[in-house]
Amino acid sequence: MKNYTSINDINNIQDWIDEARAIKANPLQNIELGQNKTLGLLFFNSSLRTRLSTQKAALNLGVDPIVMNVSGDAWGIEFGDGTVMNGNTAEHIKEAAQVVSQYCDVIAVRAFPTLTDKEKDESEQVLTAFTKHASVPIISMESATGHPLQGLTDAITIAENTTKKKPKVVLSWAPHIKALPHAVANSFAQAMQKMDVEFVIANPKGYDLSPEITKNTAIYHNQEEAFKDADFVYTKNWSSYETYGKNLGGNEDWLITKDKIGDAKFMHCLPVRRNVVVEDAVLDSDSSLVIQQANNRTYAAQLVLKKILENL
């Protein structure tokens, strides 16, 4: 595998899940694979789980991680072609990506969307530019439209906790105080579409995800109807796709409660706003898988990095 920038880079998700679980059982089994290799972690946005879990994954493989908060520590980077750079940007991505490639054997990049320019966000300007101009493999640690490390993590977590051959999995929108990206929801939907599950999406009217993502997945605008017989409820807020990047307001009654989800397992990528997105009674219950998900972030990243290292 050359790059990992989308859930669609996974050829057989069950094989990947099985391999990730084997890594989890013995995390240091391939510690010599990454000797004398360096992973550059470039953050254009804040992070806790992604940063720490990807660093740990690298260390478990014997790789030396170098971390840089690009937006605060580096020169302002220009991504446009033919731009007259007489503004705030001092370095072009053409040079920046090639320079980082001299220092690192693999580059991982995290950058969020504008949520104001749909065309720009869907072009994946930052991720695409690194993939184009770097001479080493690229890993997405979240981009404008996808979070493939999280999506793989979620698939692993469901496989670990299912008691049914074909569980029902619901991706449910929940309220939030501000507009959020579609990346996590998009990659989760793509991952579930690759798994043998009954997958449905629940969201208020006005919050349907891109039809390029949902495809033939059933979409419910009635949350309680969608939750009927659910085995897993994965919750995430996202802004409107149709009225791009907007929080349309209202819908506070979509808060996730214990009464609504019943015996279903609860999942969320974290961080989560308690009693805005989900009530304490859910997060603090035995049904909550959020800490297990966070732990599995390491093994998802370790699997991806292992596959890339094996092809260097």
Secondary structure, DSSP 8 states (H G I E B T S, - for coil): ---B-SGGG-S-HHHHHHHHHHHHHSTTTTTTTTTT-EEEEEESS--SHHHHHHHHHHHHTT-EEEEEEHHHHS--EE-STT----SS--EEHHHHHHHHHHH-SEEEEE----SS-HHHHHTTHHHHHHHHH-SS-EEES--SS--HHHHHHHHHHHHHH--SSS-EEEEE----SS---SHHHHHHHHHHHHSSSEEEEE--TT----HHHHTT-EEES-HHHHHTT-SEEEE-----TTTTT------GGG-B-HHHHTT-EEE--S---BTTTB-HHHHTSTTB-HHHHHHHHHHHHHHHHHHHHTT-
